[in-house]
Amino acid sequence: QGKQKKARKYAVMKRMISLRDQRINEKDRAKARVKKKEDPSAIKEREVPQHPSCLFFQYNTQLGPPYHILVDTNFINFSIKAKLDLVQSMMDCLYAKCIPCITDCVMGEIEKLGQKYRVALRIAKDPRFERLPCMHKGTYADDCLVQRVTQHKCYIVATVDKELKRRIRKIPGVPIMYISRHRYNIERMPDDYGAPRF
């Protein structure tokens, strides 16, 4: 008679000794974890993002004439190429008074572009434009605009940049103004939100 073969069990691991085992020397042994008792009187802090009170479902109640429009660098450049008067075209698009707003970051970006964009700089320094001071470090305009729009939902963002548009679409209640076919168009205005008509 032959010797019976013992089938090996599938995926069997060698048993390893735990670092807390009594057989290991005292100095090499892992210290037992001491569980801290929770203080029942302590205030529990949880980070819950606050939903803006200005949104009625998807309807942004803070948006209304006169509209404050945050202008991006490329929006000014494309307006010049399309031969559009910035303020007049905004009013034609929204049928209301518009106040174009320009942040320090956007202003710095236009100044950095140099002599080639001197017309854009002259338009940006127009007295009809409202200057918004920036308190943060750096002059990356896209981050500045996204941060400002997230905090205060009273702006419409005017941009042609696809990446910035994609980021702003994720923020509820913020319309986007863009240029197509030599005129200004608006994306996601309050009427489109499906808000109840009273």
C-alpha positions in Angstrom: 0.0 0.0 0.0 1.2 3.5 -0.9 1.4 6.5 1.4 -1.7 8.6 1.4 -1.0 12.2 0.1 -2.3 14.9 2.3 -4.0 17.7 0.3 -2.6 21.1 1.2 -5.3 23.6 2.3 -5.7 26.5 -0.1 -4.3 30.0 0.9 -3.1 28.8 4.4 -0.7 31.3 6.0 1.8 30.5 8.6 0.6 31.6 12.0 2.6 34.5 13.2 3.1 35.4 16.8 1.6 38.7 17.9 3.9 41.5 19.1 1.8 41.6 22.3 2.3 37.9 23.1 3.6 36.9 26.6 6.4 34.7 25.0 8.2 37.8 23.6 10.7 39.5 25.8 9.4 42.4 27.8 11.5 45.1 26.1 10.5 43.9 22.5 6.9 43.5 23.3 4.4 46.1 21.9 2.7 48.3 24.4 -1.0 47.7 25.0 -3.1 50.5 23.7 -4.9 52.5 26.4 -8.3 53.6 25.3 -9.2 57.1 26.3 -12.6 57.5 27.9 -14.8 60.1 26.2 -15.9 63.0 28.3 -19.7 63.1 28.1 -19.8 66.8 28.9 -17.4 67.8 26.2 -18.8 69.5 23.1 -18.6 67.3 20.0 -17.3 69.1 17.0 -18.3 68.0 13.5 -17.4 69.8 10.3 -20.7 70.1 8.4 -20.7 72.4 5.3 -23.3 75.1 5.8 -25.8 75.3 3.0 -26.3 78.9 1.8 -29.5 80.5 2.9 -29.8 82.3 -0.4 -30.7 79.2 -2.3 -34.4 78.3 -2.5 -33.9 74.7 -3.9 -31.9 75.7 -7.0 -33.1 79.3 -7.1 -30.6 81.9 -6.0 -32.6 84.7 -4.3 -29.5 87.0 -4.0 -29.3 87.4 -7.8 -31.2 90.4 -9.0 -30.7 93.7 -10.8 -28.3 95.5 -10.6 -26.3 92.4 -11.5 -22.7 92.2 -10.2 -20.6 90.4 -12.8 -17.1 89.0 -12.0 -15.0 89.5 -15.1 -12.2 87.1 -16.1 -9.0 88.1 -18.0 -9.9 86.1 -21.2 -13.4 87.5 -21.2 -12.1 91.0 -21.7 -9.7 89.8 -24.4 -12.4 87.9 -26.3 -14.7 90.9 -26.0 -12.1 93.1 -27.7 -11.6 90.5 -30.4 -15.4 90.3 -31.0 -15.6 94.1 -31.0 -18.1 94.2 -28.1 -18.6 97.0 -25.6 -18.4 95.2 -22.3 -20.9 97.1 -20.2 -23.4 97.7 -23.0 -23.3 94.1 -24.2 -23.9 92.9 -20.6 -27.0 95.1 -20.3 -28.3 93.9 -23.7 -27.8 90.3 -22.5 -29.5 90.6 -19.1 -32.0 93.5 -19.9 -31.0 95.2 -16.6 -28.3 97.4 -15.0 -24.9 95.5 -14.8 -21.9 96.4 -12.6 -18.8 94.6 -13.9 -16.5 93.7 -11.0 -12.8 93.0 -11.3 -10.6 91.5 -8.6 -7.0 92.5 -7.9 -5.9 89.0 -9.2 -7.4 89.5 -12.6 -6.0 93.0 -12.7 -2.5 91.7 -11.9 -2.9 89.0 -14.6 -3.8 91.6 -17.2 -0.8 93.8 -16.1 1.5 90.7 -16.4 0.4 90.1 -20.0 2.3 93.2 -21.0 2.2 95.7 -23.9 0.2 93.4 -26.2 -2.9 93.6 -23.9 -2.8 97.4 -23.1 -6.3 97.9 -24.6 -7.6 95.2 -22.1 -5.8 97.0 -19.3 -7.4 100.3 -20.3 -10.9 98.7 -20.3 -10.2 97.1 -16.9 -9.4 100.5 -15.4 -12.7 101.9 -16.6 -14.4 103.9 -13.7 -17.6 101.9 -14.4 -15.8 98.8 -13.2 -15.9 98.0 -9.5 -12.6 96.9 -8.0 -12.7 94.1 -5.5 -9.6 93.8 -3.2 -8.0 90.4 -2.6 -6.6 89.4 0.8 -5.1 86.0 -0.2 -1.5 85.2 -1.4 -0.7 84.6 -5.0 -2.3 86.0 -8.2 -4.0 82.9 -9.7 -7.3 84.5 -10.8 -9.2 81.2 -11.3 -8.9 80.1 -7.7 -9.7 83.6 -6.5 -12.9 83.8 -8.6 -14.0 80.3 -7.5 -13.3 81.1 -3.8 -15.2 84.4 -4.0 -18.2 82.9 -5.7 -18.4 80.0 -3.2 -18.4 82.5 -0.3 -20.8 85.1 -1.8 -23.4 83.8 -4.3 -24.4 87.3 -5.5 -22.2 87.3 -8.6 -22.4 86.1 -12.2 -19.1 84.9 -13.5 -18.1 86.1 -17.0 -15.5 83.8 -18.5 -14.6 81.9 -21.7 -12.2 79.5 -20.0 -13.5 75.9 -20.2 -11.7 74.7 -17.0 -13.0 77.6 -14.9 -16.6 77.0 -16.3 -16.3 73.4 -15.3 -15.3 74.3 -11.8 -18.1 77.0 -11.4 -20.8 74.6 -12.7 -20.2 72.5 -9.6 -21.2 75.4 -7.4 -25.0 75.7 -7.2 -26.7 79.0 -7.9 -23.9 80.7 -9.8 -24.7 81.7 -13.5 -21.9 81.9 -16.1 -21.7 84.5 -18.8 -19.8 83.6 -22.0 -19.3 84.8 -25.6 -20.6 83.0 -28.6 -21.5 84.2 -32.1 -20.3 87.7 -31.4 -22.7 88.2 -28.5 -22.9 87.6 -24.7 -24.9 84.6 -23.5 -25.9 83.5 -20.1 -25.9 79.9 -18.7 -28.1 78.9 -15.7 -29.9 82.1 -14.9 -32.6 82.1 -12.1 -35.4 81.5 -14.5 -33.8 78.3 -15.6 -33.6 76.8 -12.1 -37.1 75.4 -12.1 -38.1 77.6 -9.2 -41.8 77.9 -8.3 -43.5 80.7 -10.2 -45.7 82.7 -7.8 
